[in-house]
Each structure stands twice: as C-alpha cells, then as structure tokens.
Amino acid sequence: MTEEKNKKEKKKIQKTDDTDDIEVRAKKLGVAMLLDLPTNANKKSIQTLSEDIARKNRMVIFDKNTKDKVLHVAMVDVQDVNALNILRFIAQKDRMNITVYLTSEEIMQKLFAMYGSAEDAVQDVVQSFEVEDEIDKDMKSRTDDKENLQDAPVAKLVHVIIKHALDGKASDIHIEPIDKTYRVRFRQDGVLHSSLTFPLEVGKAVISRIKILSNLKIDEKRKPQDGRFRIQDKGNDIDFRVSSLPVVEGEKIVMRVLEKDRQTFDLQELGMMGTQYEMFLERIKDPFGMILMTGPTGSGKSTTLYAFLKILNGEERNIITLEDPVEYFVPGINQSQVKPEIGYNFASGLRSILRQDPNVIMVGEIRDGETAELAVHAALTGHLVFSTVHTNNAVGALPRLIDLGIEPFLIASSVRVIAAQRLVRKICEHCKEEKHIPENIVARVKEALGDVNADEMRKYGLDPDAKFVFHHGKGCKKCGGLGLVGRLAIYEAIDIDRDMQDLIAEEEGNMLKVEKLAREKGYITLKQDGILKMLLGMTTLAELERVTEGDMSIGGKMDEITDEEEMHQQPTQSHV
C-alpha cells in the first residue's frame, strides 16, 4: 500500500511540475494556456487539420468558431515557425483569426485520440457510399464529385489501418473477404489477431486504394500481383510489400511491414547463444563455402542472414545479394531483386553475380536444381555463399539438396554449416513472474536436456546444478494482457567438419547417421535450445511447444494443464 501511495504522490508532483512549467512559459510568451481537455473541443473542428500534419507539428485545432471567426489551437511549442505558417494559411483562406493555447504533451495526446478509431473511419466510408448512391440517382453526370466523395474516406480508412498496424508493431496486415464482409487481421509476434470488419463494398474500395498505392493494376482481379509502397511515420521510412491474391469471395491483400529501424541485425539480440554463436562467428569469416539456413516461411531466416552480412560488411569485401524481394536496404551492400516475368530469376541472376567479382553472395532461396548447382559451384570456387531452403530441421537440408540433383560429395565439399530456426514469443519483462510446472512435465524437460553437457549450459549462463525455475507473464498493459511481447529465435546448427564430410559423402546424406554423429559432437536441437532459453526466463514452455514438436503437454495445451494443476494445489513453490 505504501509503494502504491508513493507512486500516486510522485505522479501528483510530476503533474504539478508540468502545470507550473506551462504557466511560467505561457506568462513569459504572453499566450493563453490549456491545462485540461477543453470542453468545446469537437471532432469536426479537429479534422480541419489532417492527423499526420497535426502530429508532425504537435498542434490541434480543437474549436473552429465560425460565428466569431476564430480558430482555437492547442500547441506544445507556440514558437514553431512551420506550425504557425500552416495556421496562418488556413486562417487567411477561411478569413479567420487565431487564438493559440500552450498545452502539455499529455493533453495533446488526448486531443490526438479524438481523431477517431478505425470503427469511426469505417463509418465515414459507409456514409460516403450512402451519399454516393443518392448522387448517382439524382446527378449521374457528376462523376467527379462521386469519385471525390468515395476517395477521401477510403484513403483515411487505409491510413487508419496502417497506423494501427504500426502502433501495434504488426509484421503483416491481412485484408480478406469472409462471409460477405471484409476482415482485417494483424500478425503480432507471429500470431494473427482480428482487428475490424467492414462491408463488402467498403472492402473492395480499400483493396483498390492499396493497389493504386502499390502500382498494381486495379482492374486485374483474376491473377496474383505483387507490389510495394513506402510511407513516412515519425520521421522513419517504412516499406510495405504488397501481395494480392484472387480468392473465392473476392480478392485478398497481405501487406508485409518492413520497418528498418525496428529490425535487429545482431546475432545475440536475435537469440543466438552458446556453442552455436561461437561456431557461426568462426564460419562466416571463412573465405569460401556455403552456410544454409532452413525453416518455414516467416521463421526469421533472412534476418539471420542479414545479421551475418552486417558483421562482414566492409569496404574490403564485395557483398552482393539476390533476393525476392529485397526486404531491407543495407548501405554498403549490392542488393538485387529477381524479376521472373522478364526472365531474371535466381539462376540467371546468380550467373551474372559471379561475373561481378563477389567475395560474399547471399541467395534469398534455393528453389530449383539449377540455382542449387550454381550456388554449390560458387561455394567451391572461392566464394562465401549464404542461402535458405525450406525444410523442417537442419539435417533435412541434406536430402533436399540431393533431391535437387546435387551429388553428396559436392554437398560435403561445399557446405560449412546447416542450421534451422524458429521464432518464439518472449515473456513480457514488465509482468514476468515465476510459475509452477507439474512434476511429470519437469521430468520430461530434464529428459529432453539429457545429452546437453554442463559446459554448454554454462555458456548459456545457466548453473547445471541449480534447481529449474520456470516463468510466465501474468499480463499487463504493456503486453496487452498476453504476458508475451516481442520474439526471439531458437536455433539448431550442424557444423560440417571433416568427420561429417566423410559421413555425408559415404552414406549419401543419410539423415539418421548424420544426426547421430552430430549428437555425439554436442549438437543442440531446436527444442533443447528453446528449453535452455526458457530456463533463462526468456520464453515459456507453452510457447516452445507451439513452435516445435509438442511432446511435453500429455495430449493437451501446456497452459491448460499447468493451470488445472495449480487449481488443485496449495500455495506452490516456484522452484523444482
């Protein structure tokens, strides 16, 4: 209680300090001040300025009094020349005077909130369509008016959708027809969440608007299209990779959010630890050879490869990438995007790259035998090659390459490391707490770590003799009540040393024998890497089960099992 009281007192003191500061500044500058949300603030007046301009200049027109011919404007900085010039332009155009009020950041945020939600934007579009229908009936010849009525609210709705995605740190935006409506979903930390729905006609207009932004053909609805556009948010350039797909009920759009400033290209921040981290640091500095990352779409393979390139990026190396598409632009690296429609694919692009005197080559994905063959030969002729293949685990890359027509002895000679990765959500640091796990599941965790040696555990920062401690996030405002926020990667990596080369060549990539030898050499599996990070308090067992083979939940969800167990127990111990 005392701690809560102290927090309230501190907040009160801070608010008083802010008020005093505004009073002093307002008196000094000779302007009015705004210490609370004004009662005469109204949405119609606020929308005199677009939300982008208002946020950029930290000002809001909260009351447009047409009777007295006065614009009432709240500002955080009443001496901002650019903001004042904008206000003068509006005032002169409407023949009005300006009254400026100095206010705090807190009040300004409350005024920004009055711009409205996504639901308000949807309602505006619906109303514009209703007005459009009336105009269509009475004044069919006025097509220009019709287009203006439709375009402005739809553009605002697209802006609101994108803004919500950025504020929620979403990686993808899905806009799709379902049951005669359109649904918007955001992928946050790898999981899709529904955001809002709107009528079918509104959805079609939104799809058309996004296609115009992305330079796609709006009248082409029978085949998929790919495009891209860029916006600025808070001074940062943000790219959107757009994909349209014809579906049974209409057309679906997926936008991948590519925010450079949010992306981490650091191996340790991504989650690489222990022997794997040491091995990669050594192998990526080899003068030639191939490093392969495997895993499903969206598992972070490209991000890991970018982290490798960031370490190697220097003026003494010629680094060239071949991608589909280029997701992040990295200064100092030559990045090329394939265009299959004109015959520029991975195979033809790789041939051209080899004539560009490269030291390091990154091939976005090995999809066919020709690309695989060229990549292997590049690795054998003095180039360091990074690439990805789609397989479930690291050892699965061997039969995949053989299936693409690469001889086992060539794989053994060219490949230096094969690694797999997945992404798991991290426990929210603001609401993390210890959690009881049933004894039988703890036993399975210990069994899963059976062949992980004590030295490896120490490299992760764990004491092999200590009791296991499990954590979870109980949910708070910072994580939206989920207890999880952000993601980290879990890895497994096989070092192709001399013994492994001999085995791959002799046994023609036999998966079982390769995996057995890897385990003898201290190979850490995806699940083991995840469990070690779980014991460090970075993620949960339930999250680990979600992305790897679930064999510790005894046929049910981890969260349900642990919760049920806790219900039957007295106050529990968190240590096992």
N, C-alpha and C positions, 0 to 999 in steps of 0.2 A: 504493500500500500504506500509505504514511504517513497519507494522508487517511482511509482506512478504519479504521486503528488509532486515530486521533484521535476518530472518531465513536464507536467502541466505548468509549473512555475516558470521553467525555462522557456516554454513556448510563449507564455504570457509576457515575459520580459523581452523576448525577441520581437513580439508583435508591437510592444510599446516602443522599442527602439526604432522599428521601421516607421511607425507613426510619427515619432519625434523627428526622424530624418526627413520625411516628406514635408512636415510642417515647416522645418527650417529652410529646406530647399525652395518650397513654394513661396515663402515670405521673401526670400532673397531674390527670386526671379520675378516676383510680382504677378504670379498666376494663381488661379483657383486650385484647390486640391480635392481629391476623391479618395476617401478613406474606407468606403464600403461600396458594395454593388449598388449603383444608382437605381432608384425606384422607377424612374422614367425611361430606363433602358428598354428598347424594343427591337425585336428581330428584324423588322423591316428597315429600320434605320441602320442597324449593324451591317446589313448586307449591301449598304451603299458602297463599301469597300469590299473587294474580294478577300477571302480568308488568307490567301497567300500574301497579298500586299499588307494586310493588317498585321500578320505575324512577323513578316520581314521587318516592318517599320515600328513594331511594338506600339500600335495605336489602334483605337476603335472609335468609330462614330456611333455613339450609343443613343443619341437622340437627334433627329433631323426635324426641327421645329419650323414647318413651312409658314405658319402664321406669323411668327416673329422673325422669320428669315435668319435663323441661327443654327449652325452646326455645333453640337456639343461633343467634344472629342476628348477621350481619355488617352494620355500618353505616359510612357515610362521615362522618356527623355524629351522634354519640351524644347530642347535646343537642337534636335536632329534636323538638319537643313533639308535633307531629302524628303523626310516625312512632311515637313512644313510646306515644301513646294507642291507635294501631291495634294495637300489640303487646300492650298491657295487655288490650284487648278480647278478642283471640284467646286469650291465656293464661288469662283468667278463664273463658272459655267452655269450654275444654278442661281447666281446673283444673291448669295447669302453671306452672312458674317460668320466668324469662327470664335468659339469660346473654348479655350484649352484648359484641361484639368490634369495636374500632375498626380499620378497614382502609383501604387506598388505593383510588383510582379504578380503577387497573389491575386489582386483584384483584376489585373489584366487577363490572367488565365481564366477567371470566372467569366469575363466578357467573351473571350475566345470560345468558351464552351457553348455560348448562346448561338453560335453559327449553326448548330443543329447536328443531329446524328444522321447515320445512314438511313434510318427509317424516314426522317424528315425529307431527305433528298429523294427517296423513292416516291414519297407522297407528292412532291413537287413535280416529278416526271409524270406521274399518273394524272395529275391535274392538267398538265400541259397537253397530254394526249386527249383529255376530255375537251379542252378548249379547241384543240386542233380539229376534232370531229365537228364542232359547231361551225368553225370557219370553213371546213370542207363542204358543209351543207349549204351555207349561205353565200360564200365567196370563193368559189372553186378557182377562179382565175388568179387569186393572190397567193401563188405558190411560195414566194419569197418569205412572206410573213409566216407561213406554215413551217418552213424549214427553220426559221429563227426560233419559233416557239419550241420546236422539238429539240433543237441542238443545245441550247443553253442549259436546261435542267439535266439533260443526259450527260453533258460534259461535266457538270457539277457532281453527278452521281458517280461517274468513273473516278473523279478526283477523290471523293469521299472514300470509295472502296480502297483505292491505292493508299490513301492516308492512314486508314485503319490498319491495313496490312503492315505498313512501315512502323506505326506506333506499337503494334503487337509483335514486331520482329519476326514476321512470317517469311518463310523461304519461298512459298508458292501461293498463287491465288487461282482458285478453280471457279469458273463461272459456267454452269451447266444446266441444260433443260431437264426438268424432272416433274412428272405429274402435272403438265400444263402450266408450270411456273418455271422460273429460273432461280437457281440456288447459288449462293456464294459461299465458298469454304476457304479457310486459310490453313496452310500447313505450318504449324508452330512446333519447333523442336521435333520434327519428324512425324507428328500426329495431326490428322486433319480435324478441324473444328468448323461446324456450321456457323455462319455469321448472320446472313439475312436471306430472305426470298423476296421476289417481286414478280409481277405479272409477265406473261409470255411476251407481249408486245414491247414492254419495257426492256426485257432481256435481249430481244433482237436488236433494239436500238443501242444498247450498251455494247453488244458484240460488234456492231457496225462501227461504233465510235473507236473501240480498241483497234479494230482492223485498219481504220484510217490513220491512227497514231503510228501503227506498225508498218505502214506502206504495203498492206495486203490488199488484194482485190476483194472489194466488199460484195460484188455480185457472184463470186466463185464460192459456192457452198457445197459442191459435190466432192471436193478432194481436199486433203490437208494442206495447210500453208504454214510457213514459219517466217517470223519477222522479229523486229527489235525496235525499241524506242528508249529514249533517255529523258529523265526529268531531274530537276534540282530540288533538294529538300534540305533545309537548314544549311545551305552552302555546299552540300555534298552532291556529286553526280551519282545518280542511281540508274542503272540499266535494267530493262525488263526484256527478257527473252520470251517471245510470244509464240504459242503453238495453237493453231485452230484445227479442230477435228470434226468431220460430219458424223453425227450420231442419229439414232432412230428418231428422236423427238426434235431435232434441230441441229444446232452447232455448239460445240463446247470449246471454250478458250481456257488455256492454262498459261499463266504468266510466272516465270521464274524471276525472283527478285535477286539482282546481282549488285550488292552494296559493298563496294571495295573497302570502305572504312570499317565495316562491321566484320569483314572476313579476317581470320587469323591464319597467317602463313608461318607459324612457328611450331616445330615438331613437339616440343614439350607442352605447349599450351593446347595442342590438339589432343594430347594424351599419350604420346609415345614415351615409354619408360623402360628401365631395366636393361637387360642384355640386348633387346631389340633396338633400343635407341642407340646404344654403342655400336652395334653392327651396322645400322644404316648410316651413321656418321662416317664410318670407315668405308663402306661400299660405294657411297655416292661420290667419293673422291677418287675412285678407280678411273684410269684413263679410258677404259672401254668395257663393254659388257652390257647386259640388259637387266633392269630391275622392273619386275612386274607387280602391279597391284591388282587384286581381284576383289570381287564383291558385287552385289546387285546395284542397280541404278539408285543414286541418292545416298550412297553409303560413305561419301566423302573421299573417294579415290583421287579425284582430280585435285582436291585441296591439298592432300598429302604430297602429290607430285609437285604442285606449286611451291610447297614448303621446301622440297629438295632443290628446286630451281633457285629459290631465294638465297639458299646457302651458297650455291655455286655461281650466282650472278656476279660477274666481274668483267672488267674490260679485257682481261686476258683470255676469256672464253667466248666463242661464238655459239650462243644458245638459240636454237630455232624450235618452235612448236608447231604442230599441225593438229588443229582442233575442230570439233564440230558440236557447237560453235565455240568461238573464243569467249570464255565466260568472264575473265578478269584480265584487264590490260596491265601488264607489268613493265615499267620502264627498264630499258636495257636489254630486253628480250625480244627477238624477232618472232612475232606470232602470226600465224597464217590460218585462215579459215577455209575448210573444204567447201566446194560447191558442186555437188554431184550432178546438178542439172546441166552444167556445162562441161562435164567430164573431169572435173578437178576433185578426185576422191583421195582417200588415204594412200592408196598405192601410187597413183600418178604424182601426188604431192610429195611423197617420200622419195621418189626418184629425183625430183627437182631439188629437194633439200640436200641430197647427197652431193649435188654439184655446187653447193653453196659453201663448201669448206667448213662444215659444222664441227664443233667439239662435243656438244650435247644436243640430243634430239629428244623431244617429247612427242609421242604419237598418242593422240587422245584415246583411241581404242583400236585394238586388233580385232577386226570383224571377219576377215576372209584370209584365205591361204596366201594370196599374193602379198598382202600387207605384212602378214606374219613372216613370209620368206624374206622380204626386203628388210624388215626390222632385224631379223636374226643376222643377215649378212652384214648389215650396218654395224651391229654389235661385235661382229667378228673381224671387222676391218678398221678398228681404231676409233670407234665412236661409242660414247656412253648414251644408251637408249633407255628412256623411261616410257612405260606404256601400261595399259589396263586391259584386262579380259574379264568377261562375265562368268564367274564360277562361284560355287558356294563356299569353298575354302581354298587355302593356299595350295595344297597338294593337288587339287582338282585342275590347276592350270596345266599340269603335265599332259594328261590325256586330251585336254582341249587343244593344245598346240599340236599334238600328234594327229588329232582328228583334222586339223587344218593343213596337214601334209608336211609338217616339219619332222625330220628324222631325229630320233632320240639322241644320237651322238652330237647333232648340231645344237640341240637344247642344252645338253651337258656342257658344251664348249662355250655357249654364248650367255646363258642366264646366270646371274650372280646371286640374286635374291628373288624369292617369290613370297609375297605377303598378302594376307586377306585383312579386311577391316569391316567394322560395323559402327554405327553411331548409337550411343545410349544417352538418355537424358540425365542431367546432373541434379543432385539434391540441392534444393534452394538453401543457400547459406544463412538466410535470414530466419528460417523456421526449422532448421535441422535439429533433430533430437535422436537419442538412442532408442532402439526398438527391439523388443523381444522376438526371437525366432524360435519355433519349436525344436526340441532336441533332435528329432529324427531328420529334420532338414539341415541342422547344423552338422550332423554326422555325414550327410551327403556332400556338404560343402567341403569338409575335411577330406573326404574320399576323393573329390574332384581335384584337390590340391596335392594328392598323394605323391606324385613324382616331381613336384616343384621343390628344388633344393633350398636349403636355408640361405645360401649366399644370394640367390635370386630374390628371395623375399626381402633381404636387407637392402638390395639395390632399389627396391620399390619404397623403401623407408618403413618397412614393417619389421616387428620383432617376432621371429618364428616361434619363440617360447611363450609369447603373451597370449592371453585369452582373446577369442574373437569378439569383436564389438560390431554390432550392426546399427545402421542409421536409416532414418527416413525423414521426409519433410512433412510436418503436420498441416501445412497450408497457411498462407498469409497473403496480404495484398500484393506483395512484390511478385509472387508466382501465380497470382490469380486463383489461389486456393488449391493448386495442384500439388504443391510440395516439390515440384521439379521445374527447373528452368535452365535453359542452355543445354548444350550437348558436348560430349567428348567422344573420342574414338577408342575402340578396343581393337587390338591387333594380334595377329599371329604371323610369324615370319620364319621361312626356312632358308638358311644360309647354304648356298650350293658350293661347298668346299670340295677338295679332291676326292674324299670318300664318297660324297653324294654324287659327284660327276661320274665316277666309275659305276655306281649302282644304277643311275639313270640310263647310262649307255648299255650296260649289260642286261638289265631287266626291262628295257624298253619302257621306262617310266611307270613301272608297277606301283600303284598308289599305296598299297598296304606296306610294301617293303620300304618305300621312301619314307612313309610316316613313322614306321618302326625305328628306322635309323635316326630320323630327326628327333624322336623322343629320347633315344639313347644319348643324344648330344645336348639335351636340355631344352628341347623345343617347347615353347609355351603356347597353348592353344588359345583361341578366341575366348572361350569360356573361362579358362584359368586367368588370363589377363584381366577379364572383367571382374572375376571374384577378388583378385588382389586389389583392384581399384575400389571395389565395393567395401573391402575391409579397411581401406583408407578413408572411407566416408564420402566417396565421390559420387556413387550411384547406389541403387537399391537392387536387391536380388530379384524383385518382381520385374524391374526394368531389364535386367540382364536376361531373364527368362523370355522376355518378349522378343528379343532380337537374336537369341541363339537357340539351340535345341533345348526345349523345355523338358527337363527330366528330374527336377527337384521339387515340383509342385504337387506330386502324388495325384495327378489327374485333375487338378483344379487350379484356379488362379492363386498366385502367391499372396496377393493382398487379402483375398477371401479367407485363405487358410490361416494366415497369421492372425487376422482379426478375430476369427472364430476361436482360435486357441487362447487369445488373450481374454476373451469373454468368460472362459471357464477357470481363469486363474486369479489368485490374489495379486496385490501389487507385485509386479515382476521385477526380476533382476535383468539388467541390460547386458551383463557380461555372461559368457558361457565358459 
